[in-house]
Amino acid sequence: MTGPVRPGLFPLRGDMQTKITEITAAEGLGNDYQHKLFEVPAGPYVGRKVAVIQTSPTDIKLTWSDNRGLSWCTPQTIVNDAADGTCDCVITPDGHLQLVYAKQSVCHLVTRRLTFSGGVWSVGGEVTIYSGGQCYDPSIALAPDSTLWASWSLFSSPTRTIRVKSSSDNGAMWGSGAADSGTQISDPALAAESRLLTDRTAVHVFYTDHDTGMRYRSRALGGGEWSSPYIIASGSSFTRNFDVSVGGDDRIGIAWDNGGLYFREYDGFTWGAIASVDDTPGSPVQLIYQSNVPVIVFLKTFAGSEKVAMYTDRKTGEFATPRPMDNRAKVLDSVVLYHAASQSYHDVTAQAASGSAADVFHSQSGCLLKNAGDIAYVGMDTPFRFTRLNLTTPGVGGTVACSYWDGSNWRAFVPASGANHLNGSWADLLFWQDYRAIPADWQKSLINGATRFWIRILCTSAYTTGPIADQVSAISRLGRLVFRR
């Protein structure tokens, strides 16, 4: 999330969205396949949710919630010398966390164990996994035998290779020490990312080489040789936008974005056919199995500029048509313009959702708003918190005021993002920071034959040039998302 709406981390549910913190790091939520959100699995604090995020170019912080994510404690700094890149984390059955990241300046791969006791995570000392080169985009996994596995992209100009190492003593020692570069999994390529996964019998590495495709190798947990590379999908321009998961019956799935959204599954013996899930790109992509049903969550670009959080599942033999995760952060249910001089309404809901250039305007004024008393109404069937207007013609000279219907009157308020008079190339109206801040007295009202939760944007002084839009939506300014897996 960038621009006038402050960047931040929001746990995303269909019925709740709460702001945790602001983020200034380049990759605060990391890669699709990396883990940032967990739940304590057992003990007196079972169910406690904990998030690990990089909040600045150097700081990684931890925060937790005990009440369904409705409120979170003040983030605690656990690392203050990280490189401005990506990190990964894993939680143990006892609630301990193992963090892996690249160290500032040198980009050596390091790890810290966060010991969980009495409801508090204590940060352990830094342990170097590899000190012989620049390491990027780590992935970490915990095997059933408590062995930790880490993979990463090792840069040796001009190419990268995927490397793997393990630790059998809770991360105190990796391989034969910091100088050990681990096992080379991939051939050199200009770019490469990897994702580790363990099941009851093996450790699996999925990786891209960007030049030829998506590949896979595995090794028995008890030891032995790594399998030969298996090509899951071939082609070009494969990126970090992929994720893998294992089901309760040990089947393994992988979902990836390569100009479209795709899925493939391994049943322990053979790989199934590639399934096309969506014909447009989806990034980031995340996969989880629920009762052996694969569920894919992804961000889908809407009308070329905004991203909607979508999900699909394969409850039947095929994946369902993707649908929005959050019914309050999607295309608006209604957009209606009111022209005061003619006392006429113009429904532009279809135009607001189309993304076609300069087609959101009132037929009488030729713009969204022009003179005092003109109104733009944006409405949803459920209370919402955000509206974005992409303006092909910014407004000049006028002012607007926002209000909501409290059952008796239109109650004026200043959006959480500040006053905005539709005078830029876009207007991001963050009405309330999160769903918890939405006024309890906001009620539905009838506008132009539609009963919805409306925000009224009233022109309070005339524009010399009225604003015209090509798109108006309630789609949140999402940049990346992570869900608990």
C-alpha positions in Angstrom: 0.0 0.0 0.0 1.4 3.3 -1.0 0.4 6.9 -1.6 -2.0 9.0 0.5 -3.2 5.9 2.4 -0.5 5.0 4.8 1.1 1.6 4.3 0.3 -0.9 6.9 -0.3 -4.5 7.9 -4.0 -5.5 8.1 -5.3 -9.0 9.1 -7.8 -9.6 6.4 -11.2 -11.3 7.0 -14.5 -10.9 5.5 -15.9 -9.5 8.7 -12.9 -7.7 10.1 -9.9 -5.6 9.2 -7.7 -4.1 11.9 -4.6 -2.0 11.3 -1.6 -3.3 13.1 1.3 -1.0 12.1 2.8 1.0 9.3 5.5 -0.4 7.1 8.4 1.4 5.4 10.4 -1.7 4.4 10.8 -2.5 0.7 9.4 -6.1 1.3 7.5 -5.9 4.6 5.5 -9.0 3.9 8.1 -10.7 1.9 7.6 -13.4 -0.8 4.4 -15.3 -1.4 5.8 -18.5 0.0 7.3 -17.0 3.2 5.4 -17.3 6.5 4.6 -14.3 8.7 1.4 -15.1 10.5 1.1 -18.0 13.0 -1.1 -19.4 15.8 0.3 -20.9 19.0 -0.6 -24.6 18.6 -0.9 -25.8 22.2 -0.6 -24.9 25.9 -2.2 -22.2 28.0 -1.9 -19.7 25.1 -3.3 -21.9 22.4 -4.8 -19.9 19.6 -2.8 -16.8 20.2 -2.0 -15.2 16.8 1.5 -13.9 16.3 2.8 -11.9 13.3 6.4 -11.3 12.3 7.0 -8.5 9.8 9.8 -6.3 8.6 8.5 -2.8 9.4 11.5 -0.7 8.2 14.6 -1.3 6.1 16.4 -2.6 9.2 13.8 -3.7 11.8 11.8 -6.9 12.1 9.1 -6.8 14.7 6.7 -9.2 16.4 3.1 -8.6 17.6 0.4 -10.8 18.9 -3.4 -11.0 19.5 -5.6 -13.0 21.7 -9.0 -11.8 20.5 -9.5 -13.1 17.0 -7.2 -10.4 15.7 -9.4 -7.5 16.7 -6.6 -5.8 18.5 -2.8 -6.4 18.6 -0.1 -5.5 21.1 2.5 -2.8 20.3 5.0 -4.4 17.9 8.3 -5.5 19.6 11.6 -5.1 17.8 13.3 -8.5 17.5 15.9 -7.6 14.9 17.4 -4.1 14.2 20.2 -5.0 11.7 18.3 -6.8 8.9 18.9 -6.2 5.3 16.0 -4.5 3.5 14.9 -7.7 1.9 12.7 -10.7 2.8 12.6 -13.0 5.8 10.9 -16.2 6.8 9.8 -17.8 10.0 8.4 -21.1 11.4 6.6 -22.0 14.6 7.3 -25.1 16.7 4.7 -27.3 18.5 5.8 -25.5 21.7 5.2 -22.0 20.2 8.9 -21.1 19.7 9.7 -19.2 16.6 12.7 -19.6 14.3 13.5 -16.6 12.2 15.8 -16.5 9.2 16.9 -13.3 7.4 19.8 -11.6 5.7 22.1 -9.4 7.8 22.4 -5.7 6.9 25.2 -4.7 4.5 26.9 -8.1 4.2 23.7 -10.0 3.4 25.0 -13.1 5.2 22.2 -15.5 6.1 21.5 -15.6 9.8 18.8 -16.9 12.2 17.4 -16.2 15.7 15.3 -18.4 17.9 12.5 -16.7 19.8 11.8 -18.8 22.9 8.1 -18.8 24.0 7.6 -19.0 27.8 4.9 -17.5 30.0 3.2 -15.8 27.1 6.4 -13.9 26.0 8.8 -14.5 23.2 12.4 -13.9 24.2 14.9 -13.2 21.4 17.9 -15.4 21.3 21.4 -14.7 19.9 22.2 -14.4 16.3 23.5 -17.6 14.6 25.1 -17.4 11.1 23.8 -20.0 8.6 26.2 -19.0 5.8 28.8 -16.2 5.7 30.4 -16.8 2.4 28.3 -14.7 0.1 25.2 -12.6 -0.5 22.1 -14.5 0.5 18.5 -13.6 -0.4 14.9 -14.7 -0.2 15.2 -17.5 2.5 12.7 -20.2 3.2 12.6 -22.2 6.4 10.7 -25.4 7.4 10.5 -27.7 10.4 10.5 -31.5 9.9 8.6 -33.9 12.1 11.9 -35.0 13.6 12.5 -31.4 14.7 15.2 -30.8 12.1 15.2 -27.3 10.8 15.8 -26.8 7.0 16.6 -23.6 5.3 17.0 -22.7 1.6 18.0 -19.5 0.0 19.2 -17.8 -3.2 23.0 -17.3 -3.2 24.2 -14.5 -5.5 27.5 -14.8 -7.2 27.6 -12.2 -10.0 25.9 -12.5 -12.4 23.9 -15.5 -11.4 22.1 -17.1 -8.4 21.8 -20.7 -7.2 19.5 -22.3 -4.7 21.2 -23.7 -1.6 19.9 -25.9 1.3 21.2 -26.5 4.8 19.8 -28.1 7.9 20.1 -27.9 11.7 19.4 -30.7 14.2 19.9 -28.6 17.4 17.2 -26.0 17.2 19.2 -23.7 15.0 22.4 -23.5 17.0 24.5 -25.1 14.3 23.9 -25.4 10.5 25.7 -28.0 8.5 29.4 -27.9 9.4 29.3 -24.2 10.3 29.0 -20.8 8.8 31.5 -21.4 6.1 29.5 -24.4 4.8 27.6 -23.2 1.7 25.2 -26.1 1.9 23.9 -28.3 -0.9 23.5 -26.7 -4.3 20.0 -27.5 -5.6 19.7 -25.5 -8.8 21.9 -24.6 -11.8 23.0 -21.0 -12.0 20.4 -18.6 -13.3 19.9 -14.9 -13.4 17.2 -15.1 -10.8 15.9 -17.9 -8.6 13.6 -18.3 -5.6 12.9 -21.4 -3.5 10.3 -22.8 -1.1 11.0 -25.6 1.4 8.3 -28.0 2.5 8.5 -31.0 4.8 6.1 -33.9 5.3 6.3 -37.1 7.3 8.9 -38.7 5.2 10.8 -36.1 3.1 12.0 -32.6 2.6 10.9 -30.9 -0.6 12.4 -27.9 -2.5 10.4 -26.1 -5.1 12.3 -23.4 -7.1 12.2 -21.3 -10.1 15.1 -20.4 -12.4 13.2 -17.8 -14.3 14.7 -19.0 -17.6 13.1 -22.4 -18.1 10.4 -23.1 -15.5 9.3 -24.3 -12.1 11.3 -27.3 -10.7 11.2 -29.7 -7.8 13.6 -31.9 -5.8 13.2 -34.0 -2.7 15.2 -36.0 -0.2 14.3 -38.5 2.5 14.4 -37.1 6.0 16.5 -40.1 7.1 19.2 -39.1 4.6 20.3 -40.1 1.1 20.6 -38.3 -2.2 18.5 -35.5 -3.5 16.2 -36.6 -6.4 16.9 -35.4 -9.9 15.1 -32.1 -10.8 11.5 -32.5 -12.0 10.0 -29.9 -14.2 6.6 -29.0 -12.9 6.0 -26.3 -15.6 8.2 -25.1 -18.4 8.4 -21.8 -20.2 9.8 -18.4 -19.2 9.4 -15.5 -16.8 8.6 -17.5 -13.7 8.8 -15.3 -10.6 8.6 -15.5 -6.8 4.8 -15.5 -7.1 4.2 -19.2 -6.1 3.3 -21.2 -3.0 3.2 -24.8 -2.0 1.3 -26.7 0.7 0.7 -30.3 1.9 -2.6 -31.9 2.7 -3.6 -34.2 5.5 -3.3 -37.2 3.2 0.3 -36.0 2.3 -0.6 -34.9 -1.2 1.4 -31.8 -2.2 0.1 -28.9 -4.2 1.7 -25.9 -5.9 0.1 -22.8 -7.2 1.9 -20.2 -9.3 1.4 -17.1 -11.4 2.9 -17.1 -14.9 0.7 -14.8 -16.9 -2.3 -16.6 -15.4 -3.0 -18.6 -12.2 -2.1 -22.3 -12.3 -2.1 -25.3 -10.0 -0.6 -28.8 -10.0 -0.7 -31.6 -7.4 1.5 -34.6 -6.4 -0.2 -37.6 -4.8 3.1 -39.2 -3.6 3.5 -41.2 -6.8 2.8 -39.0 -9.8 2.2 -35.4 -10.7 -1.3 -34.6 -12.0 -2.0 -32.3 -15.0 -1.6 -28.5 -14.8 -4.9 -26.9 -13.9 -5.7 -23.4 -15.1 -7.3 -21.6 -12.2 -7.7 -18.0 -13.6 -6.7 -16.6 -17.0 -5.3 -13.3 -15.6 -2.2 -12.8 -13.4 -2.6 -13.2 -9.6 0.1 -11.9 -7.3 0.8 -12.7 -4.6 -0.4 -16.3 -4.6 -0.9 -18.4 -1.4 -2.1 -22.0 -1.0 -3.5 -24.0 1.9 -5.2 -27.3 2.2 -8.4 -27.5 4.3 -9.7 -31.0 4.9 -7.6 -32.0 1.9 -9.3 -29.4 -0.3 -6.8 -26.9 -1.9 -7.7 -23.3 -1.3 -5.9 -20.5 -3.3 -5.8 -16.9 -2.2 -4.4 -14.2 -4.5 -4.5 -10.6 -5.5 -6.2 -10.0 -8.9 -5.6 -6.8 -10.8 -8.9 -5.0 -11.5 -9.2 -2.7 -14.5 -5.5 -2.5 -14.8 -4.7 -0.6 -11.6 -6.1 -2.0 -8.4 -5.9 -5.4 -6.7 -8.7 -7.4 -5.2 -8.2 -10.1 -2.6 -9.7 -13.2 -4.2 -10.0 -16.9 -3.3 -11.0 -20.2 -4.9 -11.2 -23.8 -3.8 -11.5 -27.2 -5.3 -14.4 -28.7 -3.4 -15.6 -30.4 -6.5 -13.4 -31.8 -9.3 -12.5 -28.3 -10.5 -11.6 -25.0 -9.0 -14.6 -22.7 -8.4 -14.8 -19.3 -10.1 -12.6 -17.0 -8.0 -14.6 -14.6 -5.7 -13.7 -11.7 -3.4 -12.3 -12.6 0.0 -13.8 -9.4 1.5 -17.2 -8.2 0.3 -16.4 -4.7 1.6 -13.3 -4.3 -0.5 -14.5 -4.8 -4.1 -16.4 -3.1 -6.9 -18.9 -0.8 -5.4 -22.6 -2.0 -5.3 -23.7 1.5 -6.4 -22.3 4.8 -7.6 -24.9 7.5 -8.2 -24.4 11.2 -9.2 -26.8 13.9 -8.3 -27.0 17.2 -10.3 -28.5 19.9 -8.1 -29.6 22.3 -10.8 -31.7 19.7 -12.6 -32.5 17.7 -9.4 -31.6 14.6 -11.4 -29.8 11.4 -10.5 -27.5 9.4 -12.8 -26.5 5.8 -12.0 -22.9 5.3 -13.1 -22.3 2.0 -11.3 -21.4 0.1 -14.5 -19.1 2.9 -15.7 -17.4 3.1 -12.3 -16.5 -0.6 -12.5 -15.5 -0.7 -16.2 -12.2 1.1 -16.0 -12.9 2.7 -19.4 -11.4 6.2 -19.8 -13.4 9.3 -18.7 -16.8 7.6 -18.5 -17.9 8.4 -14.9 -19.8 11.7 -15.1 -23.3 13.1 -14.8 -24.9 13.7 -18.2 -26.1 17.2 -17.2 -22.7 18.6 -15.9 -20.3 16.4 -17.9 -18.4 15.7 -14.6 -18.7 14.0 -11.3 -19.5 17.2 -9.5 -19.5 20.9 -10.6 -21.5 23.3 -8.5 -22.4 23.5 -4.8 -25.1 21.0 -4.0 -23.9 18.4 -6.6 -23.3 15.0 -4.9 -21.5 11.8 -5.6 -23.0 8.8 -3.7 -20.9 5.6 -3.2 -22.7 2.7 -1.7 -22.4 -0.9 -0.5 -24.7 -3.5 1.0 -22.3 -3.7 4.0 -20.4 -0.9 5.8 -17.1 -0.2 4.1 -14.0 1.9 4.8 -12.4 3.0 1.6 -13.1 4.4 -1.9 -10.7 5.2 -4.6 -11.5 7.5 -7.5 -9.2 7.4 -10.5 -9.6 10.8 -12.1 -8.9 11.4 -15.7 -9.7 15.0 -15.2 -8.7 16.3 -11.7 -11.0 18.9 -10.2 -9.9 22.6 -10.1 -11.1 25.1 -7.5 -13.9 23.2 -5.8 -14.3 21.6 -2.4 -16.2 18.6 -1.1 -17.3 17.2 2.3 -18.1 13.6 3.2 -21.0 12.4 5.4 -22.8 9.2 6.3 -26.5 8.6 7.2 -27.1 8.1 10.9 -30.8 7.2 10.6 -31.9 10.8 10.9 -29.3 13.1 9.4 -26.3 13.2 7.2 -23.4 13.3 9.6 -20.3 15.1 8.3 -16.8 13.7 9.0 -13.3 14.2 7.9 -11.8 10.9 6.4 -9.0 9.3 8.3 -6.8 10.0 5.3 -7.6 13.7 5.6 -9.7 16.1 3.5 -9.5 15.4 -0.3 -11.1 17.7 -2.8 -10.7 15.4 -5.9 -8.0 17.6 -7.3 -5.3 14.9 -8.1 -4.9 12.1 -10.6 -6.6 9.9 -8.0 -8.4 10.4 -4.8 -7.9 7.8 -2.1 -10.6 8.3 0.5 -9.8 6.3 3.6 -13.0 7.0 5.5 -11.9 5.0 8.6 -8.6 3.3 9.5 -10.1 -0.1 9.9 -13.4 -1.9 10.2 -13.5 -1.4 14.0 -13.5 2.4 13.5 -16.6 2.4 11.4 -19.4 4.4 13.2 -21.9 2.2 15.0 -24.7 4.5 14.0 -24.2 4.3 10.3 -27.4 3.1 8.7 -28.7 2.3 5.3 -30.7 4.9 3.4 -32.6 5.0 0.1 -30.9 6.8 -2.8 -32.3 6.7 -6.3 -34.2 3.5 -5.6 -31.3 1.6 -3.9 -31.1 1.0 -0.1 -27.5 0.8 0.9 -24.8 2.1 3.2 -24.0 5.3 1.4 -21.2 7.8 1.7 -22.3 11.2 0.4 -19.6 13.3 -1.2 -21.1 16.8 -1.4 -19.8 19.7 -3.4 -19.6 22.6 -1.0 -18.0 25.2 -3.4 -18.1 25.2 -7.1 -15.3 23.8 -9.4 -14.0 25.8 -12.3 -13.1 22.5 -13.8 -15.2 19.5 -12.5 -13.5 16.2 -11.9 -14.1 13.2 -14.2 -13.3 9.6 -13.3 -12.7 6.4 -15.2 -13.0 4.1 -12.2 -14.5 4.3 -8.7 -14.3 1.3 -6.3 -14.0 0.2 -2.7 -11.0 -1.9 -3.5 -8.4 -1.6 -0.7 -4.9 -0.4 -1.7 -3.4 -3.8 -1.1 0.1 -4.4 -2.2 0.7 -7.9 -0.7 -1.1 -10.2 1.7 -0.2 -13.1 3.9 -2.6 -15.5 5.6 -2.0 -18.1 8.3 -1.0 -21.5 6.9 
